[in-house]
């Protein structure tokens, strides 16, 4: 497989519910087993996938009154194997009012090296600053700890209230 070829390991587009996460975990596990992917790589991909899907799941109630937004711009996850890495992309609508905070957090994490990310993680764990959602941004930091490159993200306007958020991550196979 050359660097431009990719094999889709998992692709899902639609509402992320608790049961959906379990089904996607099973699907990924089966595909990884079939392709004889190293256990350590599988665990990294699995952990990033779970963190990404939990982030989408935690905020799905924001869209209870905006079902048309989710129908037109559903959450999506794509996991593909390239020649030497796995690419994980997750997308979902977010409120414009949340974009500045999320953008700032992502840029802050990208400004840190691996040691800085570990230090930030320990800081949040020990200072107990958790949000009402229970996270304090730990999911994003956890993904940054696991992945092998900076977080690749963007926001695309949907309307005056929402933007479509895309987060791309890479995990090396070596």
Chimera marker file (.cmm) of the C-alpha trace (Angstrom):
<marker_set name="trace">
<marker id="1" x="0.000" y="0.000" z="0.000" r="1" g="1" b="0" radius="0.5"/>
<marker id="2" x="1.587" y="3.300" z="-1.010" r="1" g="1" b="0" radius="0.5"/>
<marker id="3" x="1.204" y="6.501" z="1.011" r="1" g="1" b="0" radius="0.5"/>
<marker id="4" x="-1.724" y="7.764" z="-1.078" r="1" g="1" b="0" radius="0.5"/>
<marker id="5" x="-3.766" y="4.578" z="-0.640" r="1" g="1" b="0" radius="0.5"/>
<marker id="6" x="-5.987" y="4.111" z="2.337" r="1" g="1" b="0" radius="0.5"/>
<marker id="7" x="-8.129" y="1.324" z="3.663" r="1" g="1" b="0" radius="0.5"/>
<marker id="8" x="-11.305" y="2.347" z="5.459" r="1" g="1" b="0" radius="0.5"/>
<marker id="9" x="-11.518" y="0.532" z="8.788" r="1" g="1" b="0" radius="0.5"/>
<marker id="10" x="-14.619" y="2.278" z="10.103" r="1" g="1" b="0" radius="0.5"/>
<marker id="11" x="-16.998" y="4.884" z="8.760" r="1" g="1" b="0" radius="0.5"/>
<marker id="12" x="-20.152" y="5.986" z="10.539" r="1" g="1" b="0" radius="0.5"/>
<marker id="13" x="-22.403" y="8.951" z="9.925" r="1" g="1" b="0" radius="0.5"/>
<marker id="14" x="-25.417" y="9.628" z="12.151" r="1" g="1" b="0" radius="0.5"/>
<marker id="15" x="-26.545" y="10.173" z="15.718" r="1" g="1" b="0" radius="0.5"/>
<marker id="16" x="-24.026" y="8.981" z="18.309" r="1" g="1" b="0" radius="0.5"/>
<marker id="17" x="-25.902" y="7.196" z="21.075" r="1" g="1" b="0" radius="0.5"/>
<marker id="18" x="-24.562" y="5.055" z="23.896" r="1" g="1" b="0" radius="0.5"/>
<marker id="19" x="-25.403" y="1.832" z="22.003" r="1" g="1" b="0" radius="0.5"/>
<marker id="20" x="-23.802" y="3.218" z="18.831" r="1" g="1" b="0" radius="0.5"/>
<marker id="21" x="-20.453" y="3.577" z="20.601" r="1" g="1" b="0" radius="0.5"/>
<marker id="22" x="-20.546" y="-0.078" z="21.678" r="1" g="1" b="0" radius="0.5"/>
<marker id="23" x="-21.395" y="-1.239" z="18.155" r="1" g="1" b="0" radius="0.5"/>
<marker id="24" x="-18.573" y="0.838" z="16.655" r="1" g="1" b="0" radius="0.5"/>
<marker id="25" x="-16.087" y="-0.551" z="19.193" r="1" g="1" b="0" radius="0.5"/>
<marker id="26" x="-17.073" y="-4.098" z="18.165" r="1" g="1" b="0" radius="0.5"/>
<marker id="27" x="-16.791" y="-3.243" z="14.465" r="1" g="1" b="0" radius="0.5"/>
<marker id="28" x="-13.338" y="-1.722" z="14.925" r="1" g="1" b="0" radius="0.5"/>
<marker id="29" x="-12.123" y="-4.658" z="17.004" r="1" g="1" b="0" radius="0.5"/>
<marker id="30" x="-13.250" y="-7.133" z="14.344" r="1" g="1" b="0" radius="0.5"/>
<marker id="31" x="-11.578" y="-5.223" z="11.519" r="1" g="1" b="0" radius="0.5"/>
<marker id="32" x="-8.319" y="-4.801" z="13.471" r="1" g="1" b="0" radius="0.5"/>
<marker id="33" x="-8.268" y="-8.524" z="14.274" r="1" g="1" b="0" radius="0.5"/>
<marker id="34" x="-8.936" y="-9.456" z="10.624" r="1" g="1" b="0" radius="0.5"/>
<marker id="35" x="-6.049" y="-7.264" z="9.466" r="1" g="1" b="0" radius="0.5"/>
<marker id="36" x="-3.628" y="-8.452" z="12.190" r="1" g="1" b="0" radius="0.5"/>
<marker id="37" x="-2.970" y="-4.942" z="13.516" r="1" g="1" b="0" radius="0.5"/>
<marker id="38" x="-0.515" y="-4.826" z="16.429" r="1" g="1" b="0" radius="0.5"/>
<marker id="39" x="-2.209" y="-4.809" z="19.832" r="1" g="1" b="0" radius="0.5"/>
<marker id="40" x="-0.479" y="-1.557" z="20.891" r="1" g="1" b="0" radius="0.5"/>
<marker id="41" x="-1.660" y="0.260" z="17.750" r="1" g="1" b="0" radius="0.5"/>
<marker id="42" x="-5.178" y="-1.147" z="18.126" r="1" g="1" b="0" radius="0.5"/>
<marker id="43" x="-5.366" y="0.112" z="21.715" r="1" g="1" b="0" radius="0.5"/>
<marker id="44" x="-4.286" y="3.622" z="20.688" r="1" g="1" b="0" radius="0.5"/>
<marker id="45" x="-6.811" y="3.794" z="17.852" r="1" g="1" b="0" radius="0.5"/>
<marker id="46" x="-9.527" y="2.406" z="20.126" r="1" g="1" b="0" radius="0.5"/>
<marker id="47" x="-8.807" y="4.896" z="22.922" r="1" g="1" b="0" radius="0.5"/>
<marker id="48" x="-8.825" y="7.866" z="20.540" r="1" g="1" b="0" radius="0.5"/>
<marker id="49" x="-12.040" y="6.651" z="18.910" r="1" g="1" b="0" radius="0.5"/>
<marker id="50" x="-13.765" y="6.260" z="22.282" r="1" g="1" b="0" radius="0.5"/>
<marker id="51" x="-12.653" y="9.712" z="23.479" r="1" g="1" b="0" radius="0.5"/>
<marker id="52" x="-13.790" y="11.312" z="20.210" r="1" g="1" b="0" radius="0.5"/>
<marker id="53" x="-17.180" y="9.590" z="20.259" r="1" g="1" b="0" radius="0.5"/>
<marker id="54" x="-17.715" y="10.407" z="23.946" r="1" g="1" b="0" radius="0.5"/>
<marker id="55" x="-17.097" y="14.082" z="23.177" r="1" g="1" b="0" radius="0.5"/>
<marker id="56" x="-19.776" y="13.975" z="20.481" r="1" g="1" b="0" radius="0.5"/>
<marker id="57" x="-22.145" y="11.970" z="22.726" r="1" g="1" b="0" radius="0.5"/>
<marker id="58" x="-21.771" y="14.341" z="25.706" r="1" g="1" b="0" radius="0.5"/>
<marker id="59" x="-23.006" y="17.277" z="23.684" r="1" g="1" b="0" radius="0.5"/>
<marker id="60" x="-25.783" y="15.633" z="21.674" r="1" g="1" b="0" radius="0.5"/>
<marker id="61" x="-28.518" y="17.065" z="23.919" r="1" g="1" b="0" radius="0.5"/>
<marker id="62" x="-27.538" y="20.513" z="22.649" r="1" g="1" b="0" radius="0.5"/>
<marker id="63" x="-29.411" y="19.503" z="19.524" r="1" g="1" b="0" radius="0.5"/>
<marker id="64" x="-32.676" y="18.209" z="20.978" r="1" g="1" b="0" radius="0.5"/>
<marker id="65" x="-34.474" y="21.279" z="19.585" r="1" g="1" b="0" radius="0.5"/>
<marker id="66" x="-32.414" y="21.457" z="16.391" r="1" g="1" b="0" radius="0.5"/>
<marker id="67" x="-32.966" y="18.033" z="14.877" r="1" g="1" b="0" radius="0.5"/>
<marker id="68" x="-32.771" y="19.556" z="11.382" r="1" g="1" b="0" radius="0.5"/>
<marker id="69" x="-29.135" y="20.587" z="12.029" r="1" g="1" b="0" radius="0.5"/>
<marker id="70" x="-28.171" y="17.029" z="12.998" r="1" g="1" b="0" radius="0.5"/>
<marker id="71" x="-30.067" y="15.612" z="10.010" r="1" g="1" b="0" radius="0.5"/>
<marker id="72" x="-28.294" y="17.948" z="7.567" r="1" g="1" b="0" radius="0.5"/>
<marker id="73" x="-24.910" y="17.887" z="9.373" r="1" g="1" b="0" radius="0.5"/>
<marker id="74" x="-24.734" y="14.590" z="11.270" r="1" g="1" b="0" radius="0.5"/>
<marker id="75" x="-21.813" y="13.555" z="13.426" r="1" g="1" b="0" radius="0.5"/>
<marker id="76" x="-19.336" y="11.446" z="11.479" r="1" g="1" b="0" radius="0.5"/>
<marker id="77" x="-16.287" y="9.328" z="12.254" r="1" g="1" b="0" radius="0.5"/>
<marker id="78" x="-13.843" y="7.892" z="9.754" r="1" g="1" b="0" radius="0.5"/>
<marker id="79" x="-10.902" y="5.645" z="10.627" r="1" g="1" b="0" radius="0.5"/>
<marker id="80" x="-8.566" y="4.769" z="7.781" r="1" g="1" b="0" radius="0.5"/>
<marker id="81" x="-5.252" y="2.956" z="7.563" r="1" g="1" b="0" radius="0.5"/>
<marker id="82" x="-2.576" y="4.569" z="5.475" r="1" g="1" b="0" radius="0.5"/>
<marker id="83" x="0.724" y="2.836" z="4.700" r="1" g="1" b="0" radius="0.5"/>
<marker id="84" x="2.365" y="3.750" z="8.017" r="1" g="1" b="0" radius="0.5"/>
<marker id="85" x="-0.387" y="5.249" z="10.174" r="1" g="1" b="0" radius="0.5"/>
<marker id="86" x="-4.055" y="5.430" z="11.051" r="1" g="1" b="0" radius="0.5"/>
<marker id="87" x="-6.038" y="8.554" z="10.298" r="1" g="1" b="0" radius="0.5"/>
<marker id="88" x="-9.007" y="9.324" z="12.541" r="1" g="1" b="0" radius="0.5"/>
<marker id="89" x="-11.435" y="12.066" z="11.627" r="1" g="1" b="0" radius="0.5"/>
<marker id="90" x="-14.471" y="13.021" z="13.684" r="1" g="1" b="0" radius="0.5"/>
<marker id="91" x="-16.955" y="15.770" z="12.853" r="1" g="1" b="0" radius="0.5"/>
<marker id="92" x="-20.051" y="17.176" z="14.478" r="1" g="1" b="0" radius="0.5"/>
<marker id="93" x="-22.063" y="20.388" z="14.752" r="1" g="1" b="0" radius="0.5"/>
<marker id="94" x="-21.183" y="22.780" z="17.607" r="1" g="1" b="0" radius="0.5"/>
<marker id="95" x="-22.799" y="25.993" z="18.772" r="1" g="1" b="0" radius="0.5"/>
<marker id="96" x="-21.009" y="29.127" z="17.573" r="1" g="1" b="0" radius="0.5"/>
<marker id="97" x="-21.004" y="30.257" z="21.203" r="1" g="1" b="0" radius="0.5"/>
<marker id="98" x="-18.750" y="27.261" z="22.048" r="1" g="1" b="0" radius="0.5"/>
<marker id="99" x="-16.321" y="27.680" z="19.139" r="1" g="1" b="0" radius="0.5"/>
<marker id="100" x="-14.038" y="30.335" z="20.705" r="1" g="1" b="0" radius="0.5"/>
<marker id="101" x="-13.477" y="28.260" z="23.858" r="1" g="1" b="0" radius="0.5"/>
<marker id="102" x="-12.924" y="25.044" z="21.918" r="1" g="1" b="0" radius="0.5"/>
<marker id="103" x="-10.612" y="26.766" z="19.411" r="1" g="1" b="0" radius="0.5"/>
<marker id="104" x="-8.569" y="28.272" z="22.261" r="1" g="1" b="0" radius="0.5"/>
<marker id="105" x="-8.272" y="24.889" z="24.038" r="1" g="1" b="0" radius="0.5"/>
<marker id="106" x="-7.196" y="23.100" z="20.845" r="1" g="1" b="0" radius="0.5"/>
<marker id="107" x="-4.604" y="25.774" z="20.023" r="1" g="1" b="0" radius="0.5"/>
<marker id="108" x="-3.268" y="25.634" z="23.586" r="1" g="1" b="0" radius="0.5"/>
<marker id="109" x="-2.854" y="21.855" z="23.384" r="1" g="1" b="0" radius="0.5"/>
<marker id="110" x="-1.169" y="22.147" z="19.974" r="1" g="1" b="0" radius="0.5"/>
<marker id="111" x="1.313" y="24.634" z="21.442" r="1" g="1" b="0" radius="0.5"/>
<marker id="112" x="2.534" y="22.011" z="23.940" r="1" g="1" b="0" radius="0.5"/>
<marker id="113" x="5.073" y="19.248" z="23.378" r="1" g="1" b="0" radius="0.5"/>
<marker id="114" x="4.396" y="15.709" z="24.672" r="1" g="1" b="0" radius="0.5"/>
<marker id="115" x="5.795" y="16.530" z="28.141" r="1" g="1" b="0" radius="0.5"/>
<marker id="116" x="3.672" y="19.685" z="28.273" r="1" g="1" b="0" radius="0.5"/>
<marker id="117" x="0.553" y="17.704" z="27.384" r="1" g="1" b="0" radius="0.5"/>
<marker id="118" x="1.283" y="15.179" z="30.154" r="1" g="1" b="0" radius="0.5"/>
<marker id="119" x="1.860" y="18.030" z="32.620" r="1" g="1" b="0" radius="0.5"/>
<marker id="120" x="-1.427" y="19.718" z="31.617" r="1" g="1" b="0" radius="0.5"/>
<marker id="121" x="-3.261" y="16.421" z="32.032" r="1" g="1" b="0" radius="0.5"/>
<marker id="122" x="-1.874" y="15.933" z="35.557" r="1" g="1" b="0" radius="0.5"/>
<marker id="123" x="-2.719" y="19.556" z="36.398" r="1" g="1" b="0" radius="0.5"/>
<marker id="124" x="-6.378" y="19.099" z="35.465" r="1" g="1" b="0" radius="0.5"/>
<marker id="125" x="-6.630" y="15.737" z="37.226" r="1" g="1" b="0" radius="0.5"/>
<marker id="126" x="-5.181" y="17.114" z="40.468" r="1" g="1" b="0" radius="0.5"/>
<marker id="127" x="-6.908" y="20.513" z="40.573" r="1" g="1" b="0" radius="0.5"/>
<marker id="128" x="-10.371" y="18.991" z="40.142" r="1" g="1" b="0" radius="0.5"/>
<marker id="129" x="-11.674" y="21.637" z="37.725" r="1" g="1" b="0" radius="0.5"/>
<marker id="130" x="-14.327" y="19.572" z="36.020" r="1" g="1" b="0" radius="0.5"/>
<marker id="131" x="-17.245" y="21.002" z="34.073" r="1" g="1" b="0" radius="0.5"/>
<marker id="132" x="-20.887" y="20.088" z="34.587" r="1" g="1" b="0" radius="0.5"/>
<marker id="133" x="-20.320" y="17.604" z="31.736" r="1" g="1" b="0" radius="0.5"/>
<marker id="134" x="-17.557" y="16.019" z="33.835" r="1" g="1" b="0" radius="0.5"/>
<marker id="135" x="-14.729" y="16.630" z="31.424" r="1" g="1" b="0" radius="0.5"/>
<marker id="136" x="-12.595" y="19.743" z="31.917" r="1" g="1" b="0" radius="0.5"/>
<marker id="137" x="-11.279" y="19.077" z="28.418" r="1" g="1" b="0" radius="0.5"/>
<marker id="138" x="-9.642" y="15.821" z="29.444" r="1" g="1" b="0" radius="0.5"/>
<marker id="139" x="-10.876" y="13.967" z="26.354" r="1" g="1" b="0" radius="0.5"/>
<marker id="140" x="-9.038" y="16.304" z="24.005" r="1" g="1" b="0" radius="0.5"/>
<marker id="141" x="-5.902" y="16.170" z="26.135" r="1" g="1" b="0" radius="0.5"/>
<marker id="142" x="-6.116" y="12.377" z="26.301" r="1" g="1" b="0" radius="0.5"/>
<marker id="143" x="-6.331" y="12.203" z="22.495" r="1" g="1" b="0" radius="0.5"/>
<marker id="144" x="-3.338" y="14.559" z="22.185" r="1" g="1" b="0" radius="0.5"/>
<marker id="145" x="-1.346" y="12.313" z="24.555" r="1" g="1" b="0" radius="0.5"/>
<marker id="146" x="-2.025" y="9.258" z="22.387" r="1" g="1" b="0" radius="0.5"/>
<marker id="147" x="-1.675" y="10.664" z="18.875" r="1" g="1" b="0" radius="0.5"/>
<marker id="148" x="1.566" y="11.152" z="16.989" r="1" g="1" b="0" radius="0.5"/>
<marker id="149" x="0.969" y="14.604" z="15.534" r="1" g="1" b="0" radius="0.5"/>
<marker id="150" x="-0.671" y="17.904" z="16.354" r="1" g="1" b="0" radius="0.5"/>
<marker id="151" x="-4.445" y="18.048" z="16.410" r="1" g="1" b="0" radius="0.5"/>
<marker id="152" x="-5.741" y="19.053" z="12.981" r="1" g="1" b="0" radius="0.5"/>
<marker id="153" x="-9.024" y="20.918" z="13.342" r="1" g="1" b="0" radius="0.5"/>
<marker id="154" x="-11.321" y="23.383" z="11.650" r="1" g="1" b="0" radius="0.5"/>
<marker id="155" x="-14.744" y="24.933" z="11.952" r="1" g="1" b="0" radius="0.5"/>
<marker id="156" x="-17.064" y="25.481" z="8.987" r="1" g="1" b="0" radius="0.5"/>
<marker id="157" x="-20.068" y="27.817" z="9.405" r="1" g="1" b="0" radius="0.5"/>
<marker id="158" x="-23.478" y="26.160" z="9.054" r="1" g="1" b="0" radius="0.5"/>
<marker id="159" x="-25.723" y="29.120" z="9.932" r="1" g="1" b="0" radius="0.5"/>
<marker id="160" x="-25.859" y="31.976" z="12.473" r="1" g="1" b="0" radius="0.5"/>
<marker id="161" x="-25.994" y="29.553" z="15.398" r="1" g="1" b="0" radius="0.5"/>
<marker id="162" x="-23.902" y="26.511" z="14.443" r="1" g="1" b="0" radius="0.5"/>
<marker id="163" x="-20.581" y="25.494" z="12.923" r="1" g="1" b="0" radius="0.5"/>
<marker id="164" x="-19.414" y="22.068" z="11.810" r="1" g="1" b="0" radius="0.5"/>
<marker id="165" x="-16.321" y="21.001" z="13.770" r="1" g="1" b="0" radius="0.5"/>
<marker id="166" x="-13.810" y="18.561" z="12.298" r="1" g="1" b="0" radius="0.5"/>
<marker id="167" x="-10.932" y="17.032" z="14.259" r="1" g="1" b="0" radius="0.5"/>
<marker id="168" x="-8.260" y="14.977" z="12.515" r="1" g="1" b="0" radius="0.5"/>
<marker id="169" x="-5.784" y="12.755" z="14.357" r="1" g="1" b="0" radius="0.5"/>
<marker id="170" x="-2.926" y="10.477" z="13.352" r="1" g="1" b="0" radius="0.5"/>
<marker id="171" x="-1.501" y="7.370" z="15.017" r="1" g="1" b="0" radius="0.5"/>
<marker id="172" x="1.690" y="5.823" z="13.668" r="1" g="1" b="0" radius="0.5"/>
<marker id="173" x="1.801" y="2.065" z="13.100" r="1" g="1" b="0" radius="0.5"/>
<marker id="174" x="5.443" y="1.678" z="14.136" r="1" g="1" b="0" radius="0.5"/>
<link id1="1" id2="2" r="1" g="1" b="0" radius="0.2"/>
<link id1="2" id2="3" r="1" g="1" b="0" radius="0.2"/>
<link id1="3" id2="4" r="1" g="1" b="0" radius="0.2"/>
<link id1="4" id2="5" r="1" g="1" b="0" radius="0.2"/>
<link id1="5" id2="6" r="1" g="1" b="0" radius="0.2"/>
<link id1="6" id2="7" r="1" g="1" b="0" radius="0.2"/>
<link id1="7" id2="8" r="1" g="1" b="0" radius="0.2"/>
<link id1="8" id2="9" r="1" g="1" b="0" radius="0.2"/>
<link id1="9" id2="10" r="1" g="1" b="0" radius="0.2"/>
<link id1="10" id2="11" r="1" g="1" b="0" radius="0.2"/>
<link id1="11" id2="12" r="1" g="1" b="0" radius="0.2"/>
<link id1="12" id2="13" r="1" g="1" b="0" radius="0.2"/>
<link id1="13" id2="14" r="1" g="1" b="0" radius="0.2"/>
<link id1="14" id2="15" r="1" g="1" b="0" radius="0.2"/>
<link id1="15" id2="16" r="1" g="1" b="0" radius="0.2"/>
<link id1="16" id2="17" r="1" g="1" b="0" radius="0.2"/>
<link id1="17" id2="18" r="1" g="1" b="0" radius="0.2"/>
<link id1="18" id2="19" r="1" g="1" b="0" radius="0.2"/>
<link id1="19" id2="20" r="1" g="1" b="0" radius="0.2"/>
<link id1="20" id2="21" r="1" g="1" b="0" radius="0.2"/>
<link id1="21" id2="22" r="1" g="1" b="0" radius="0.2"/>
<link id1="22" id2="23" r="1" g="1" b="0" radius="0.2"/>
<link id1="23" id2="24" r="1" g="1" b="0" radius="0.2"/>
<link id1="24" id2="25" r="1" g="1" b="0" radius="0.2"/>
<link id1="25" id2="26" r="1" g="1" b="0" radius="0.2"/>
<link id1="26" id2="27" r="1" g="1" b="0" radius="0.2"/>
<link id1="27" id2="28" r="1" g="1" b="0" radius="0.2"/>
<link id1="28" id2="29" r="1" g="1" b="0" radius="0.2"/>
<link id1="29" id2="30" r="1" g="1" b="0" radius="0.2"/>
<link id1="30" id2="31" r="1" g="1" b="0" radius="0.2"/>
<link id1="31" id2="32" r="1" g="1" b="0" radius="0.2"/>
<link id1="32" id2="33" r="1" g="1" b="0" radius="0.2"/>
<link id1="33" id2="34" r="1" g="1" b="0" radius="0.2"/>
<link id1="34" id2="35" r="1" g="1" b="0" radius="0.2"/>
<link id1="35" id2="36" r="1" g="1" b="0" radius="0.2"/>
<link id1="36" id2="37" r="1" g="1" b="0" radius="0.2"/>
<link id1="37" id2="38" r="1" g="1" b="0" radius="0.2"/>
<link id1="38" id2="39" r="1" g="1" b="0" radius="0.2"/>
<link id1="39" id2="40" r="1" g="1" b="0" radius="0.2"/>
<link id1="40" id2="41" r="1" g="1" b="0" radius="0.2"/>
<link id1="41" id2="42" r="1" g="1" b="0" radius="0.2"/>
<link id1="42" id2="43" r="1" g="1" b="0" radius="0.2"/>
<link id1="43" id2="44" r="1" g="1" b="0" radius="0.2"/>
<link id1="44" id2="45" r="1" g="1" b="0" radius="0.2"/>
<link id1="45" id2="46" r="1" g="1" b="0" radius="0.2"/>
<link id1="46" id2="47" r="1" g="1" b="0" radius="0.2"/>
<link id1="47" id2="48" r="1" g="1" b="0" radius="0.2"/>
<link id1="48" id2="49" r="1" g="1" b="0" radius="0.2"/>
<link id1="49" id2="50" r="1" g="1" b="0" radius="0.2"/>
<link id1="50" id2="51" r="1" g="1" b="0" radius="0.2"/>
<link id1="51" id2="52" r="1" g="1" b="0" radius="0.2"/>
<link id1="52" id2="53" r="1" g="1" b="0" radius="0.2"/>
<link id1="53" id2="54" r="1" g="1" b="0" radius="0.2"/>
<link id1="54" id2="55" r="1" g="1" b="0" radius="0.2"/>
<link id1="55" id2="56" r="1" g="1" b="0" radius="0.2"/>
<link id1="56" id2="57" r="1" g="1" b="0" radius="0.2"/>
<link id1="57" id2="58" r="1" g="1" b="0" radius="0.2"/>
<link id1="58" id2="59" r="1" g="1" b="0" radius="0.2"/>
<link id1="59" id2="60" r="1" g="1" b="0" radius="0.2"/>
<link id1="60" id2="61" r="1" g="1" b="0" radius="0.2"/>
<link id1="61" id2="62" r="1" g="1" b="0" radius="0.2"/>
<link id1="62" id2="63" r="1" g="1" b="0" radius="0.2"/>
<link id1="63" id2="64" r="1" g="1" b="0" radius="0.2"/>
<link id1="64" id2="65" r="1" g="1" b="0" radius="0.2"/>
<link id1="65" id2="66" r="1" g="1" b="0" radius="0.2"/>
<link id1="66" id2="67" r="1" g="1" b="0" radius="0.2"/>
<link id1="67" id2="68" r="1" g="1" b="0" radius="0.2"/>
<link id1="68" id2="69" r="1" g="1" b="0" radius="0.2"/>
<link id1="69" id2="70" r="1" g="1" b="0" radius="0.2"/>
<link id1="70" id2="71" r="1" g="1" b="0" radius="0.2"/>
<link id1="71" id2="72" r="1" g="1" b="0" radius="0.2"/>
<link id1="72" id2="73" r="1" g="1" b="0" radius="0.2"/>
<link id1="73" id2="74" r="1" g="1" b="0" radius="0.2"/>
<link id1="74" id2="75" r="1" g="1" b="0" radius="0.2"/>
<link id1="75" id2="76" r="1" g="1" b="0" radius="0.2"/>
<link id1="76" id2="77" r="1" g="1" b="0" radius="0.2"/>
<link id1="77" id2="78" r="1" g="1" b="0" radius="0.2"/>
<link id1="78" id2="79" r="1" g="1" b="0" radius="0.2"/>
<link id1="79" id2="80" r="1" g="1" b="0" radius="0.2"/>
<link id1="80" id2="81" r="1" g="1" b="0" radius="0.2"/>
<link id1="81" id2="82" r="1" g="1" b="0" radius="0.2"/>
<link id1="82" id2="83" r="1" g="1" b="0" radius="0.2"/>
<link id1="83" id2="84" r="1" g="1" b="0" radius="0.2"/>
<link id1="84" id2="85" r="1" g="1" b="0" radius="0.2"/>
<link id1="85" id2="86" r="1" g="1" b="0" radius="0.2"/>
<link id1="86" id2="87" r="1" g="1" b="0" radius="0.2"/>
<link id1="87" id2="88" r="1" g="1" b="0" radius="0.2"/>
<link id1="88" id2="89" r="1" g="1" b="0" radius="0.2"/>
<link id1="89" id2="90" r="1" g="1" b="0" radius="0.2"/>
<link id1="90" id2="91" r="1" g="1" b="0" radius="0.2"/>
<link id1="91" id2="92" r="1" g="1" b="0" radius="0.2"/>
<link id1="92" id2="93" r="1" g="1" b="0" radius="0.2"/>
<link id1="93" id2="94" r="1" g="1" b="0" radius="0.2"/>
<link id1="94" id2="95" r="1" g="1" b="0" radius="0.2"/>
<link id1="95" id2="96" r="1" g="1" b="0" radius="0.2"/>
<link id1="96" id2="97" r="1" g="1" b="0" radius="0.2"/>
<link id1="97" id2="98" r="1" g="1" b="0" radius="0.2"/>
<link id1="98" id2="99" r="1" g="1" b="0" radius="0.2"/>
<link id1="99" id2="100" r="1" g="1" b="0" radius="0.2"/>
<link id1="100" id2="101" r="1" g="1" b="0" radius="0.2"/>
<link id1="101" id2="102" r="1" g="1" b="0" radius="0.2"/>
<link id1="102" id2="103" r="1" g="1" b="0" radius="0.2"/>
<link id1="103" id2="104" r="1" g="1" b="0" radius="0.2"/>
<link id1="104" id2="105" r="1" g="1" b="0" radius="0.2"/>
<link id1="105" id2="106" r="1" g="1" b="0" radius="0.2"/>
<link id1="106" id2="107" r="1" g="1" b="0" radius="0.2"/>
<link id1="107" id2="108" r="1" g="1" b="0" radius="0.2"/>
<link id1="108" id2="109" r="1" g="1" b="0" radius="0.2"/>
<link id1="109" id2="110" r="1" g="1" b="0" radius="0.2"/>
<link id1="110" id2="111" r="1" g="1" b="0" radius="0.2"/>
<link id1="111" id2="112" r="1" g="1" b="0" radius="0.2"/>
<link id1="112" id2="113" r="1" g="1" b="0" radius="0.2"/>
<link id1="113" id2="114" r="1" g="1" b="0" radius="0.2"/>
<link id1="114" id2="115" r="1" g="1" b="0" radius="0.2"/>
<link id1="115" id2="116" r="1" g="1" b="0" radius="0.2"/>
<link id1="116" id2="117" r="1" g="1" b="0" radius="0.2"/>
<link id1="117" id2="118" r="1" g="1" b="0" radius="0.2"/>
<link id1="118" id2="119" r="1" g="1" b="0" radius="0.2"/>
<link id1="119" id2="120" r="1" g="1" b="0" radius="0.2"/>
<link id1="120" id2="121" r="1" g="1" b="0" radius="0.2"/>
<link id1="121" id2="122" r="1" g="1" b="0" radius="0.2"/>
<link id1="122" id2="123" r="1" g="1" b="0" radius="0.2"/>
<link id1="123" id2="124" r="1" g="1" b="0" radius="0.2"/>
<link id1="124" id2="125" r="1" g="1" b="0" radius="0.2"/>
<link id1="125" id2="126" r="1" g="1" b="0" radius="0.2"/>
<link id1="126" id2="127" r="1" g="1" b="0" radius="0.2"/>
<link id1="127" id2="128" r="1" g="1" b="0" radius="0.2"/>
<link id1="128" id2="129" r="1" g="1" b="0" radius="0.2"/>
<link id1="129" id2="130" r="1" g="1" b="0" radius="0.2"/>
<link id1="130" id2="131" r="1" g="1" b="0" radius="0.2"/>
<link id1="131" id2="132" r="1" g="1" b="0" radius="0.2"/>
<link id1="132" id2="133" r="1" g="1" b="0" radius="0.2"/>
<link id1="133" id2="134" r="1" g="1" b="0" radius="0.2"/>
<link id1="134" id2="135" r="1" g="1" b="0" radius="0.2"/>
<link id1="135" id2="136" r="1" g="1" b="0" radius="0.2"/>
<link id1="136" id2="137" r="1" g="1" b="0" radius="0.2"/>
<link id1="137" id2="138" r="1" g="1" b="0" radius="0.2"/>
<link id1="138" id2="139" r="1" g="1" b="0" radius="0.2"/>
<link id1="139" id2="140" r="1" g="1" b="0" radius="0.2"/>
<link id1="140" id2="141" r="1" g="1" b="0" radius="0.2"/>
<link id1="141" id2="142" r="1" g="1" b="0" radius="0.2"/>
<link id1="142" id2="143" r="1" g="1" b="0" radius="0.2"/>
<link id1="143" id2="144" r="1" g="1" b="0" radius="0.2"/>
<link id1="144" id2="145" r="1" g="1" b="0" radius="0.2"/>
<link id1="145" id2="146" r="1" g="1" b="0" radius="0.2"/>
<link id1="146" id2="147" r="1" g="1" b="0" radius="0.2"/>
<link id1="147" id2="148" r="1" g="1" b="0" radius="0.2"/>
<link id1="148" id2="149" r="1" g="1" b="0" radius="0.2"/>
<link id1="149" id2="150" r="1" g="1" b="0" radius="0.2"/>
<link id1="150" id2="151" r="1" g="1" b="0" radius="0.2"/>
<link id1="151" id2="152" r="1" g="1" b="0" radius="0.2"/>
<link id1="152" id2="153" r="1" g="1" b="0" radius="0.2"/>
<link id1="153" id2="154" r="1" g="1" b="0" radius="0.2"/>
<link id1="154" id2="155" r="1" g="1" b="0" radius="0.2"/>
<link id1="155" id2="156" r="1" g="1" b="0" radius="0.2"/>
<link id1="156" id2="157" r="1" g="1" b="0" radius="0.2"/>
<link id1="157" id2="158" r="1" g="1" b="0" radius="0.2"/>
<link id1="158" id2="159" r="1" g="1" b="0" radius="0.2"/>
<link id1="159" id2="160" r="1" g="1" b="0" radius="0.2"/>
<link id1="160" id2="161" r="1" g="1" b="0" radius="0.2"/>
<link id1="161" id2="162" r="1" g="1" b="0" radius="0.2"/>
<link id1="162" id2="163" r="1" g="1" b="0" radius="0.2"/>
<link id1="163" id2="164" r="1" g="1" b="0" radius="0.2"/>
<link id1="164" id2="165" r="1" g="1" b="0" radius="0.2"/>
<link id1="165" id2="166" r="1" g="1" b="0" radius="0.2"/>
<link id1="166" id2="167" r="1" g="1" b="0" radius="0.2"/>
<link id1="167" id2="168" r="1" g="1" b="0" radius="0.2"/>
<link id1="168" id2="169" r="1" g="1" b="0" radius="0.2"/>
<link id1="169" id2="170" r="1" g="1" b="0" radius="0.2"/>
<link id1="170" id2="171" r="1" g="1" b="0" radius="0.2"/>
<link id1="171" id2="172" r="1" g="1" b="0" radius="0.2"/>
<link id1="172" id2="173" r="1" g="1" b="0" radius="0.2"/>
<link id1="173" id2="174" r="1" g="1" b="0" radius="0.2"/>
</marker_set>
